[in-house]
């Protein structure tokens, strides 16, 4: 079946035109729709994550302000004249009444007055004198520093402060899907009895500046719905969550919800439910924030979790904000579905219009195909005839008839000349056979020269034609930045990638031009200090070498200059240094050396000459034996993603142009050494010479 379709397609212009018309709609449209779907959902997910990250930051700032406001209020009590007066003249009943009134006014669940030793002097339900100096914030206050923070109180500690606090902290655990295993037995009425408390301690001094004692107060967060409701109101104000989504906020002790406005059913808050195991592992165990979708009690929310730590830095709970994901996701899918339906409708209309337009092309072509079939059958007088079409196909039909008339006229002339031509061919055959051998040799040389010339012209032409659209892209990219200004921020990363790739195209084009027309890039020759060029190259590449953790050894013993363009020598050396650095991704040693060429230094197969030998040696991964003989070939590269294969070819051509040579020695796994043989006096040559390779390394400098 497929073979028959392929044969019919190969023989029918109609099918080819239909394929050209329908391919963008039947192939391109689904691909484009899939790309839009992927980009749309990915971008929307990122917007939701950014939204919940901002919400989490706002919630954390509010929670910190709540703690600071408690501290500020207690500092006001500690410095009040009323407290000082009662401490000086009042009775224990007056002091107890003051603590109760101030605790109620500042929203504290307990307020204690401690002496200078940290012992409870008034407040709480302590049966015997109690030492509070073991708490971190109290110790800081006893040293004269006001302090606040989060602490976890055991049930007995809550009982000592106020029996009502222990009852308020008791939170029965609720079985929660996806929560991690817990040693507390939910089936046997397990509960969270500890209390998460905002603890504040403020020192106060006497008239003589001596520490008299400490005011310690705190707010129990277990069941404190006022804080989470205010937090939720501040973070998720009216119209901040469109499309019917619902914002929530929660305080966790460990992985258990102790204060939340997340609902279970019929308005009941989800107290005692627990966070999922994935969230607990990341936030509580690893101390990392959670931003993204998460299962919360009985539905999926776009969630933000942040660990809460006590004054000792231990992770004791979590702060959570989030909003229901399903309304937003449903709206996104509806919008994308509407877009897809519109796209399909437009594609269908485009297909109908394309088919009607293609039909106007089929008819003239079918008439021409019929005439050709009749002529092949021996009907030499067959013609297309008059046509009303004025487009290219109409002109082609008329030209086709004219061509058939011309062919018929020429046929008789050809038949008449056939015999004369046969006679002349016979006479010329002998002469042609005699010159044939010489012609073949000349033709082979000509073809080779033309191929080399065509490659150079084609390379230069391609490079020149690429430069024009690259310049347009770069110009419009600069205009895009100027016009959009700060509005470019959402796509700044994409614009930066376009800019980088444009510059990479420009660099590749420059290398193509340098390979195609090396003479245009050749500089004037001058006496050049090799040691100075090596030092300059290190300055230019020092930052990248340091970042790649490459240790450089420089040994400059050359005593005289070489005749060569300084910029071109620098280009060759920098290319070799960069290649060496890339061969050592984990760091290593780069050795650069120079010395004068002596009588014992000689390349195999070459005459000795006076000059300088420059070495670039690395301790990288080396060059594979199969690649060693091809590294100077144009367009050959082992860096498939970033290389162009022209760097070493251009370097080799530059050195050869001045009569020098480049040799390479490499041992896989141990390193590579490139050696430049440079002449004191340049000997210019355009004839290529074969590079020299060795499988074993020689020591730097000799």
Protein Blocks (a to p, Z undefined) as FASTA:
>chain_A
ZZmmmmmmmmpmklmmmmmmmmmmmmmmmmmmmmmmmmmmmmmmmmmmmmmmmmmmmmmm
mmmmmmmmmmmmmmmmmmpmklmmmmmmmcfklmmmmmmmmmmmnopabdcdddfkopaf
bgcjbfbdcdfklpmklmmmmnopacdddddddfklmmmmomklmmmmpccddddehiac
dfbdfknopacfbdcddddddddddfkopafbdcdddddfehplklmmmmmmmmmgghkl
gghiacdddddehjacfbdcbdfbehiacehiacdfklmmmmmmnopaceddddehjacc
dddddddddfkopafbdcdddddfklmmmmmmmmmmmmmmmmmmmmmmmmmmmmmmmmmm
mmmmmmmmmmmmmmmnopakbcebjcfbfbfklmmmmmmmmmmmmmmmmmmmmmmmmmmm
mmmmmmmmmmmmmmmmmmmmmmmmmmmmmmmmmmmmmmmmmmmmmmmmmmmmmmmmmmmm
mmnmmmlmmmmmmmmmmmmmmmmmmmmmmmmmmmmmmmlmpccdddddfklmmmmmmmmm
mmmmmmnopacddddfbfbdcdddfklmmmmmmmmmmmmmmmmmnopadddddddddfkl
ccehiacddddddddddfbebjafklmmmmmpghiafblmlmgolmmmmmmmmmmmnopa
cdddddehiaccddddddfbacddfbdcdddddfbdcdehZZ
